[in-house]
Amino acid sequence: MRKLKTKEAKDNFSLLIRLLREGKEDRVIIYNGDIPVAELRPYQEPPSKIHLFGTDKTAKMSEDFDRYLPDEVKDLV
């Protein structure tokens, strides 16, 4: 991890991008004075497949899943 002031980051932006692209740096933190204000890091593709709860075709529900529900709740279904 590299830490730079904003002017240093601006003056060396192309170098920082190359270092990140080549894996020589994992991230760069940019400071305005003593306060961290930005982070540069390599881009990562988002996952190609999103898994939503309940969409897994292998999930099975037992026939008596509702056996402990009160009768007034069962009557609503």
Beta strands, then each sheet from edge to edge (+ up, - down):
strand 1: 2-5
strand 2: 28-32
strand 3: 35-40
sheet 1: 1+ 2+ 3-
end
